[in-house]
């Protein structure tokens, strides 16, 4: 890598504002606010609106479509043969 052109890559805490879940990872994102982590160190914290802990695709709480209504509507429109 060329020196001086890349942003610093280090540990950052991401906090999900929807579920309150926090996780420590490495990123190039920075923040002025910090948080004390379980290991006793302080890390910059980045607040995110959605993460894998609160997104319906990952949590399995996605809305289920009413497929019975769709079948009945299809049969009404095109008839049963």
C-alpha positions in Angstrom: 0.0 0.0 0.0 1.1 3.5 -0.7 1.9 5.4 2.6 -0.1 8.4 3.5 -3.1 7.9 1.1 -5.2 5.4 3.1 -7.4 6.3 6.1 -6.4 4.7 9.4 -7.9 1.3 10.0 -8.5 0.4 13.6 -11.0 -0.9 16.1 -14.4 0.8 16.2 -17.6 0.0 18.2 -20.9 0.1 16.2 -24.1 0.7 18.1 -27.4 -0.2 16.6 -29.9 2.5 17.6 -32.9 0.2 16.8 -32.0 -2.7 19.0 -29.3 -1.4 21.3 -26.8 -4.0 20.2 -23.2 -3.0 20.2 -20.3 -4.9 18.6 -16.6 -4.2 18.2 -15.0 -4.6 14.8 -12.3 -2.9 12.7 -13.1 -0.1 10.3 -11.9 3.1 8.7 -14.8 5.0 10.1 -14.1 7.5 12.9 -16.2 9.3 15.5 -15.7 12.0 18.1 -17.7 10.1 20.7 -16.1 7.2 22.6 -17.3 4.3 24.6 -15.6 2.1 27.3 -15.6 -1.5 26.1 -15.6 -4.7 28.2 -11.8 -5.0 27.9 -11.3 -1.7 29.7 -10.2 0.2 26.5 -12.1 3.1 25.0 -13.0 3.0 21.4 -14.8 5.4 19.0 -18.5 4.6 18.7 -20.5 4.9 15.5 -24.3 4.9 15.7 -26.1 3.0 13.0 -29.8 2.8 12.4 -29.9 -0.8 11.2 -27.7 -3.8 11.6 -27.9 -7.5 11.4 -29.4 -7.5 14.9 -32.4 -5.4 13.9 -32.9 -6.0 10.2 -35.9 -8.3 9.4 -34.0 -10.3 6.8 -31.4 -11.4 9.4 -33.6 -11.8 12.4 -36.3 -13.9 10.7 -39.1 -11.6 11.7 -40.0 -10.7 8.1 -43.6 -10.2 7.2 -45.2 -13.2 5.7 -47.4 -12.6 2.6 -50.9 -14.0 2.6 -50.5 -16.6 -0.2 -54.0 -18.1 0.3 -55.6 -14.7 -0.7 -53.5 -14.5 -3.8 -54.5 -18.0 -4.9 -58.2 -17.3 -4.3 -57.9 -14.0 -6.2 -56.3 -15.8 -9.1 -59.0 -18.4 -9.2 -61.7 -15.7 -9.1 -60.1 -13.9 -12.0 -59.2 -16.8 -14.2 -61.5 -19.5 -12.9 -60.7 -23.0 -12.0 -60.4 -25.4 -14.9 
